[in-house]
Amino acid sequence: MNTTFTAVVLLLLSLASFFAPTQLSKNLWSVQYLNVFFDPALTSSDLPPVPEGRPTRDLWMAKLALVEGRYDDVLAASQEPAVNGSVMARNLVRQAGQGYWEQGNLLKAIKTWAVINDTELAFFAAEIARRQGQIEEALIAYEGAYGFDSEATALRLANFLHNQNRTSDAISVLHDALLQNQKSPVREQWLERLAALYLHQKDWPGLSEAITQLRREYPENSQSYIYLGWMLHDRDGDTGVAVEQFERAIELAPRDGRNHYAMALLYYSEEEYAQAISFAEQAVSLGPLERYYQLILANSYRDAGQLSISLLFYSELINRNPNWAPGYYEQALAFRLNSQPEQAIDSIRNSLLFAESPNQDYFWQAGSILEWAGQIDEAVKMYEFVIKLDSNRKDAATAIQRLR
C-alpha cells in the first residue's frame, strides 16, 4: 500500500478526531480503501471489508472490482446510483464499458454505456473501429449512440451509412430523427442532408418532397434552390434553369460558400472551366478550410490544362488532409496527365488506402494507371477487385482479357 499517503490521511483524521473522537474508528476503513486509487495492484484480499451501512459501500466495492477486471460486478453495483446521478457511479460505469471494449466485447460495452447515455464515448469507439476497418463493430457503436441520443447523432449515423453505400438506410435514419424531434434546432441540417441523399440516388419524388418540406419549415434556406437546380439539371437536362436557381441561392445567401461551390460544380460538369474556376475561387475565399471547395478548384485548373497550378492546389489540399482519399484520387489523375507515373501510382494507392469503403471507381482508376505505367500484373489485380465489387463491370472483364 501507499504507506506515506495513508500516514498523512491518518494524521488529518487524528486531528479531526480531537474535535469528533467517535469518527476516527468509523473512517479508518476508508483510509485503506483510498489506496485503490493509488495502487492498481491491490486486490480484495489486501483490504478489510467495508462496514455495513456505509452509503458508498457498494461503490467502493465496485471500484475494487474495476481494478480486478470484474466488470459485471462493477455494473451491478453502480448501475442504480449512476442512473440516479452519482458522479462516482457514472465514472465507474463508463470505465466498465471501456473494460468490455478492451476485451473485444463492443456490444456489451455499448449496453453498459447506455446506462449513462454516454454518446460521445460510443462515437469514439465507432470512429476507432471504422478506422481499423471493423465496419460491423463501428455500426454497432454508431447505432448504440443513436439509441442514446437521436438528436445529437442522427447526422453522423446517416453519413456513416451513406459512406458504406447504404444510402437508403441513411435516409431512413434521417426520417426517423425528423419524426422523433419535431422542434430540434438541427432539423434544417437534417432536411438539407436528406435532400442531398435523395439527389445522390436520383430519387426525384423523394427529393421534391424534401425540398418542399425544407422550404415550408425554413423559407429563407438557400439550399432548397440549390437542390431544385440540381434536380432540373440532372433530371431534365436544363442547365439554364439550374443556373437561375443557383443565382437565386447566391442572392439569398451570398456569404454561403456552398452556393458558389454548387455553381462551380455545375460549370465544371458543363466543361466551362473558366467559369468553374471563378466560382470555385469565391467558394474557397468564403471557406478556405472546406476541402471540397479546394478540390473542385484544383480539378477545374487540371481539366483546363493548367496542370502545374492544379498540382500546387492538390499538394496544399493533401497537406491539410493527409488521410483524405478523394484528394489523392484526383491528384493521381493530374500526375498522369503530367506524365509522372511514379507519383500517379503513389497517389492512387493512397486513395485506396484511405477510402472509407472499397470503391470500384478507385480500383478501376488504379488499374488504368498501373496499366499505363507498364505494371501489367498489378493492373490485372486492380481490375479483378473491380469485378469483385461489381460483377457486371464488363469494362473490367474486357481489360483483364486484353492484358492476359
Order of alpha helices (4+ residues) and beta strands (2+ residues): alpha-alpha-alpha-alpha-alpha-alpha-alpha-alpha-alpha-alpha-alpha-alpha-alpha-alpha-alpha-alpha-alpha-alpha-alpha-alpha-alpha-alpha-alpha
